Amino acid sequence: MTMIRVENLKKSFGKIEVLKDMSTVIEEKEVVCVIGPSGSGKSTFLRCLNRLEEITGGHVYIEGTDITDPKVDINKVRQEVGMVFQQFNLFPHKSVLENITLAPMKLKKTNKKAVTEKAYELLDKVGLREKANAYPGELSGGQKQRVAIARALAMDPKIMLFDEPTSALDPEMVGDVLDVMKQLAVEGMTMVIVTHEMGFAREVGDRVMFIDGGYIVEENVPSELFGNPQHERTKAFLSKVL
Amino acid sequence: METIMNAMPFLLEGLQVTLYIFIIAIILGFIIGLIVALLRLAPIKILNWIAKIFVDAIRGTPFIVQLFFIYFGLNSLGFFSMDNTTAGIVTVAINAGAYFSEIIRAGIQSIDRGQTEAARSLGLNATQNMRHIILPQAFRRMLPTITNQAIISLKDTSLLSVIGIADLTQEGRIQASQTFEAFTIYLTLGVIYFIVIYLLSMLASFVERKFVLR
C-alpha cells in the first residue's frame, strides 16, 4: 500500500526555489533515509510531507489524501504523521508524561487512564519509564529525543518523519536514539529519515534518497547507492562523507 | 500622630475604592491586552492594523486626556451616561490593556518556533497550540513586566481623583485641606501607596517563584 506519494513537488521561499521538481512514492513499512549536502532541501522536503511548510506547487498524497488541497483537514492528517525534530522541541513547561499525553488527551476520544497507560508503555519502549515525572530541562539530549519519539508515537501515527534526529546530540547519546529508531523499523513503521548517519542509513534503510540542489538526484537500495552510485553528484557527496 | 489617627478611617475608605477600581480594571485590562495581542498576531492584515492603531493611540496620548475623553467626551454625546467610577475603570482598563498587549505580544513571539511546529505536527490546531503550549510558557516569561505595568496602573488610579472619584488620593486631599496638616497627610498617603505596591510586588514574586521556568 502506498503511504506517501509526492508528485512534482515545488517549494519556494520568496524568490528562492528550494525544491524544484520532486516525485517519489513511499510504500507502507518502508524506511527511507534522505541524505544530501546541507542546504540541498532535504529538511524542507520532509517538512512538506506534513505541510509544516506550505507547498508551492505539485501534490503530496498521504494515504491517498491530497494535503495540498486547501479543503483538507490538515490537523487530522498530521495525527497520522508523527514528526521528530533535530532540536527535540519538547514542551518545557510540561513533565515527560504530560508531553506524551497532551495531544492524545486533547485529540483522541479515549479516557485519561488508557492514555496514561499507553504513555508508560511508550516510555518503557524508549527506556525512560523512571523519567515520567521529570521535566525536559532535567534530561540529557539523548533522553529528550527519546521522549520526543515517544510523544510522536502516542498519537499512533502510521508514518514517522525524522528531521536529523541525532544531529544535535553528543556522540555517546546517538546510539540510544538510533536503537529506538531501529526497533521501530523492525516493527514495521513507515519512516522517512533525514540523516547524516550513513552507517545507520546503510543498515536500517530500505532505500536511500540522495537530494541535491532541490532535486531527488538518485534513490536506490543502500548497497547500490553507497556501493555503486550512478550520478557524479552522488559520487562527489559520498566521497566527502564516507 | 493624632492627625493620622483621625484621618485614617477616611483614607482606608479611599483605599478600598482605589483597590476596587484597580482590581476590576486590571482584570479587564488583561483581557483587553490578550485580545489585542492576538489580533496583532492574527494572520489577517486588517486585524493587525486595528490592533496597532489602538495601541499607538493609547501610547501616544496622556492618561488624563484619555480619562477626560471617556468621561466628559463620550458622556457629552448623550447616547449613555457613565458614572465617574465606571469611566475611571474603563480608562484604566483600556490604558493598561494597550500596554499589556505589547507585553503579551512580545512574550508570545519570544517562544521558539519549534514549540508551535511540534504542537502542530501532533495535530493540535492553532487555538490548542496557543492555549496549551505557547501562552503558558509566554506568561511565565511575561510576569515581571506584567507586574511592572500593574504597578504603573495602580499609580495611575490616583489621577481619577480629578473626576471626583473618592479614591485614596481624593480622600487624602480632603483630609489635607480640612486639617491644614498637608505634610503629615500626604506623607501618610505616600506610605499607604508604597505599602500596597510593595505587597503587590511581593505577591508577584511569590507567583513567579511558584511557576518558575524549568
Interface residues (C-beta under 8 A of the other chain):
Chain A: N50 L52 N75 K76 R78 Q79 V81 G82 M83 F85 Q87 N89 L90 F91 P92 H93 L102 A103 K106 L107 Y135 P136 G137 E138 A148 R151 A152 M155
Chain B: D112 G114 Q115 E117 A118 A119 R120 S121 L122 G123 L124 N125 Q128 H132 I133 P136 Q137 R140 L213 R214
